Amino acid sequence: MTAPGNLERVLARGDFAVTAECGPPRGADPESIRRKGGYLKGFVDAVNVTDNQTAVVRMSSMAGCVILKEMGFDPVLQMTVRDRNRIALQSDILGAAALGIRNILCLSGDHQSFGDHPEAKNVHDIDSIQLVDTVRTMCDEGRFLSGDEIKGRPELFIGCVENPFADPFEIRALRLAKKIRAGSRFVQTQCIFNVEKFARWMEMVRDLGLHEKAFILAGITPMKSPGMARYMKNSVPGMDVPDHLVERMASVPKERHWEEGIAICLETIEKVKAIKGVAGIHIMAIEWEGVVPEIVRKAGLETRS
């Protein structure tokens, strides 16, 4: 049996985990990934590599994960069902395991109409919950979806995403329960700005005992400007940015926008750390990976194993 990856070890020990996100470039230059990795080195337990986020063509998550693994990171392969059928998905799962990637995050993927190829056909042969179950079946049972035996089963730490803020709010914890039953062992949430609503969601999660079945990492995103705050509030589906935070960002001089965004981010981390059942944070500093060390240091989370 292959030894577990760093993220799984940290969470299993009960340590408060820190993960971050690395967006691949819109080109073939690996130095972009290495540069972003350089910012994160020594500050995170694992790094997600996004899979054509916002439905825009980028370097593959698989390639980004390999580059980061060569740098000593424990990468998290993000895999969407938007672009692949079950044959391609299972093939990439085998490939990731063969390359020594230990973590996989299963997602639906942003609709192609939001990206640079709106005429592209989505696939959605299976949904994200079925993808979780597919990975579990391959890892635990050593079988493909066809029922055929796998010669050399993969070993992967399976994750999913969840949005505590999407409507209808009352079913969000129940939806997470389905993903955990399917095989998810860690969860990364949507960006949290409305901490009070997140705390109510976590209460429902605890009522179902889900925090004892999977590790929940709270999504954290620093805001760069009032414009970014307004865009996320008004234009990003499922995002909940309270008015008082938009007003707070707008109330400071332009040269202090980043400083205020980081301050809000740090306050959010402190609040979510105090919520029972939160096992770590996932920092999504969108095209701002260089700020992660400052956030981690100021949050008192700098010591990484």
C-alpha positions as CSV (number, residue, x, y, z in Angstrom):
1,M,0.0,0.0,0.0
2,T,1.3,3.5,-0.9
3,A,1.9,5.8,2.0
4,P,-0.7,8.5,2.4
5,G,0.0,12.0,1.1
6,N,0.9,14.9,3.3
7,L,-2.7,16.4,3.3
8,E,-4.2,13.1,4.5
9,R,-1.5,12.7,7.2
10,V,-2.0,16.2,8.5
11,L,-5.8,15.9,8.7
12,A,-5.6,12.4,10.3
13,R,-3.3,13.8,13.0
14,G,-5.9,16.3,13.9
15,D,-3.8,19.3,12.9
16,F,-5.4,22.4,11.4
17,A,-4.7,22.0,7.6
18,V,-3.9,24.8,5.2
19,T,-4.3,24.3,1.5
20,A,-4.2,26.8,-1.4
21,E,-5.0,27.0,-5.0
22,C,-2.7,27.3,-8.1
23,G,-4.3,28.4,-11.3
24,P,-2.4,27.0,-14.3
25,P,-1.3,29.3,-17.2
26,R,-3.0,29.8,-20.5
27,G,0.1,28.4,-22.2
28,A,2.7,25.7,-22.0
29,D,5.4,27.5,-19.9
30,P,5.9,25.5,-16.7
31,E,7.7,28.4,-15.1
32,S,4.3,30.0,-14.3
33,I,3.4,27.0,-12.1
34,R,6.9,27.0,-10.5
35,R,6.7,30.7,-9.8
36,K,3.4,30.3,-8.0
37,G,4.6,27.3,-6.2
38,G,7.6,29.3,-5.0
39,Y,5.2,31.7,-3.2
40,L,3.5,28.8,-1.4
41,K,6.5,26.7,-0.5
42,G,6.6,26.1,3.3
43,F,3.2,27.7,3.9
44,V,0.7,25.0,2.9
45,D,0.0,21.3,3.4
46,A,-1.2,20.8,-0.2
47,V,-1.9,22.7,-3.4
48,N,-5.0,22.4,-5.6
49,V,-4.4,22.8,-9.3
50,T,-7.6,23.9,-11.0
51,D,-9.1,22.2,-14.0
52,N,-9.8,24.8,-16.7
53,Q,-11.5,27.0,-14.2
54,T,-14.2,29.4,-15.4
55,A,-14.3,27.1,-18.5
56,V,-11.3,28.8,-20.0
57,V,-8.6,26.7,-21.6
58,R,-5.5,26.4,-19.5
59,M,-2.6,24.0,-18.9
60,S,-4.0,20.7,-17.6
61,S,-4.4,20.1,-13.9
62,M,-2.5,16.8,-14.3
63,A,0.5,18.6,-15.7
64,G,0.4,21.3,-13.0
65,C,0.3,18.7,-10.3
66,V,3.3,16.9,-11.7
67,I,5.3,20.1,-11.8
68,L,4.3,21.0,-8.2
69,K,5.1,17.4,-7.0
70,E,8.6,17.8,-8.5
71,M,8.9,20.9,-6.2
72,G,8.1,18.8,-3.2
73,F,4.4,19.7,-2.8
74,D,1.5,17.3,-2.2
75,P,-0.8,18.4,-5.1
76,V,-4.5,18.0,-5.3
77,L,-5.7,17.1,-8.8
78,Q,-9.0,18.9,-9.6
79,M,-11.2,16.9,-12.0
80,T,-14.4,18.1,-13.6
81,V,-17.1,16.0,-15.3
82,R,-17.8,18.9,-17.8
83,D,-15.1,17.9,-20.3
84,R,-14.7,14.1,-20.0
85,N,-16.8,11.0,-20.3
86,R,-16.4,8.0,-17.9
87,I,-13.8,6.4,-20.1
88,A,-11.5,9.5,-20.0
89,L,-12.2,10.2,-16.3
90,Q,-11.2,6.7,-15.3
91,S,-8.1,6.8,-17.5
92,D,-7.0,10.1,-15.9
93,I,-7.6,8.7,-12.4
94,L,-5.3,5.8,-13.2
95,G,-2.7,8.2,-14.8
96,A,-2.8,10.5,-11.7
97,A,-2.2,7.6,-9.4
98,A,0.6,6.3,-11.6
99,L,2.3,9.7,-11.4
100,G,2.2,9.7,-7.6
101,I,-0.6,12.2,-7.2
102,R,-2.3,11.3,-3.9
103,N,-5.3,13.6,-3.8
104,I,-8.3,14.2,-6.1
105,L,-11.0,16.8,-5.9
106,C,-14.2,16.0,-7.8
107,L,-16.2,18.8,-9.3
108,S,-18.9,19.5,-11.9
109,G,-17.1,22.4,-13.6
110,D,-18.2,25.9,-14.6
111,H,-20.6,25.9,-17.5
112,Q,-18.8,26.5,-20.8
113,S,-21.0,29.5,-21.6
114,F,-18.9,31.4,-19.0
115,G,-15.6,30.6,-20.8
116,D,-13.6,31.3,-23.9
117,H,-15.3,28.5,-25.9
118,P,-19.0,29.0,-25.3
119,E,-19.9,26.9,-28.3
120,A,-18.2,23.8,-26.8
121,K,-20.3,20.8,-25.9
122,N,-20.2,19.8,-22.3
123,V,-20.1,16.1,-21.4
124,H,-21.6,15.4,-18.0
125,D,-21.7,11.7,-18.8
126,I,-21.7,11.3,-15.0
127,D,-22.2,14.0,-12.3
128,S,-19.7,15.0,-9.6
129,I,-21.3,12.7,-7.0
130,Q,-21.0,9.8,-9.4
131,L,-17.4,10.8,-10.0
132,V,-16.7,10.6,-6.3
133,D,-18.3,7.1,-6.3
134,T,-16.2,6.1,-9.3
135,V,-13.0,7.0,-7.7
136,R,-14.0,5.2,-4.5
137,T,-15.0,2.1,-6.5
138,M,-11.7,2.1,-8.3
139,C,-9.6,2.6,-5.1
140,D,-11.6,0.5,-2.6
141,E,-13.0,-2.3,-4.8
142,G,-10.4,-2.4,-7.6
143,R,-13.1,-2.3,-10.3
144,F,-13.9,0.0,-13.2
145,L,-17.5,1.2,-13.7
146,S,-17.9,-1.6,-16.2
147,G,-17.3,-4.1,-13.4
148,D,-13.9,-5.2,-14.9
149,E,-11.0,-5.7,-12.5
150,I,-8.3,-3.1,-12.3
151,K,-4.8,-4.5,-12.5
152,G,-3.1,-2.3,-10.0
153,R,-5.7,-0.2,-8.2
154,P,-5.2,3.5,-7.6
155,E,-4.8,4.9,-4.1
156,L,-6.3,8.4,-3.8
157,F,-7.5,10.7,-1.0
158,I,-10.9,11.7,-2.3
159,G,-12.4,15.2,-1.9
160,C,-15.4,17.1,-3.0
161,V,-16.6,20.7,-2.9
162,E,-19.7,22.2,-1.3
163,N,-21.4,25.6,-1.4
164,P,-23.0,26.3,2.0
165,F,-24.7,29.4,0.6
166,A,-26.5,28.2,-2.5
167,D,-30.3,27.9,-2.6
168,P,-32.2,26.2,-1.2
169,F,-30.1,26.6,1.9
170,E,-31.9,23.9,3.9
171,I,-30.7,21.1,1.7
172,R,-27.0,22.0,1.5
173,A,-25.9,19.7,4.4
174,L,-28.1,16.9,3.0
175,R,-26.4,17.3,-0.4
176,L,-23.0,17.1,1.3
177,A,-24.1,13.9,3.0
178,K,-24.7,12.3,-0.4
179,K,-21.1,13.2,-1.4
180,I,-19.7,11.7,1.8
181,R,-21.7,8.5,1.4
182,A,-20.3,8.3,-2.1
183,G,-16.8,8.3,-0.8
184,S,-15.6,11.9,-0.1
185,R,-13.1,12.1,2.7
186,F,-12.4,15.8,2.6
187,V,-14.4,18.8,1.6
188,Q,-13.4,22.2,0.4
189,T,-16.2,24.9,0.6
190,Q,-17.1,27.9,-1.5
191,C,-15.5,31.2,-0.4
192,I,-16.8,32.3,3.0
193,F,-17.8,35.9,3.6
194,N,-21.0,35.4,5.4
195,V,-19.6,33.6,8.5
196,E,-22.9,33.6,10.4
197,K,-24.6,31.7,7.6
198,F,-21.6,29.3,7.3
199,A,-21.9,28.7,11.1
200,R,-25.6,27.7,10.6
201,W,-24.6,25.4,7.8
202,M,-21.9,23.8,10.0
203,E,-24.5,23.3,12.7
204,M,-26.6,21.3,10.3
205,V,-23.5,19.4,9.2
206,R,-22.7,18.5,12.8
207,D,-26.4,17.4,13.4
208,L,-25.9,14.9,10.6
209,G,-22.5,13.8,12.1
210,L,-20.8,14.7,8.8
211,H,-17.8,16.4,10.4
212,E,-16.9,13.0,11.9
213,K,-17.0,11.3,8.5
214,A,-15.0,13.8,6.4
215,F,-12.6,16.7,7.0
216,I,-14.1,20.1,6.2
217,L,-11.8,22.8,4.9
218,A,-13.4,26.3,4.9
219,G,-12.9,28.3,1.7
220,I,-11.1,31.6,2.2
221,T,-10.6,34.3,-0.5
222,P,-8.9,37.7,0.1
223,M,-10.6,40.6,-1.8
224,K,-8.4,43.0,-3.7
225,S,-10.8,45.8,-4.2
226,P,-14.4,47.0,-3.8
227,G,-15.0,46.1,-7.5
228,M,-14.0,42.5,-6.8
229,A,-16.3,42.5,-3.8
230,R,-19.2,43.8,-5.8
231,Y,-18.5,41.4,-8.7
232,M,-18.6,38.4,-6.4
233,K,-21.7,39.6,-4.7
234,N,-23.7,40.4,-7.9
235,S,-22.2,38.2,-10.6
236,V,-21.0,34.9,-9.2
237,P,-23.8,32.4,-8.6
238,G,-24.0,31.0,-5.1
239,M,-21.7,33.6,-3.6
240,D,-22.8,35.4,-0.4
241,V,-21.0,38.7,0.2
242,P,-22.7,40.8,2.8
243,D,-23.3,44.5,2.0
244,H,-21.3,45.6,5.0
245,L,-18.1,44.0,3.6
246,V,-18.6,45.7,0.2
247,E,-19.1,49.0,2.0
248,R,-16.1,48.3,4.2
249,M,-13.9,47.7,1.2
250,A,-15.2,50.9,-0.4
251,S,-14.7,53.0,2.7
252,V,-10.9,52.9,2.6
253,P,-8.5,54.8,0.2
254,K,-7.6,52.9,-2.9
255,E,-4.0,52.3,-1.7
256,R,-5.4,50.5,1.3
257,H,-7.8,48.2,-0.6
258,W,-5.5,45.1,-0.4
259,E,-4.7,45.8,3.2
260,E,-8.4,45.9,4.1
261,G,-9.1,42.8,2.1
262,I,-6.4,40.9,3.9
263,A,-7.7,42.2,7.3
264,I,-11.2,40.8,6.4
265,C,-9.6,37.5,5.3
266,L,-7.8,37.2,8.6
267,E,-10.9,38.0,10.7
268,T,-12.8,35.3,8.7
269,I,-10.1,32.7,9.4
270,E,-10.2,33.5,13.1
271,K,-13.9,33.1,13.2
272,V,-14.1,29.8,11.2
273,K,-11.3,28.3,13.2
274,A,-13.5,28.6,16.3
275,I,-16.4,26.7,14.6
276,K,-16.6,23.1,15.7
277,G,-16.0,20.6,12.9
278,V,-13.8,22.9,10.7
279,A,-10.6,20.9,10.1
280,G,-8.7,23.5,8.1
281,I,-8.9,26.3,5.5
282,H,-8.5,26.4,1.7
283,I,-7.1,29.7,0.5
284,M,-8.3,30.7,-3.0
285,A,-6.2,33.8,-3.7
286,I,-7.3,34.2,-7.3
287,E,-4.2,35.2,-9.4
288,W,-2.8,36.5,-6.1
289,E,-0.8,33.5,-4.8
290,G,1.9,35.8,-3.5
291,V,-0.3,37.0,-0.7
292,V,-0.7,33.5,0.8
293,P,2.4,33.6,3.0
294,E,1.4,36.9,4.6
295,I,-2.1,35.5,5.3
296,V,-0.7,32.2,6.8
297,R,1.9,34.1,8.9
298,K,-0.6,36.6,10.3
299,A,-3.2,33.9,11.0
300,G,-0.6,32.1,13.2
301,L,-0.6,29.1,10.9
302,E,3.0,29.3,9.6
303,T,4.4,26.1,11.0
304,R,4.0,23.4,8.4
305,S,5.2,19.9,8.7
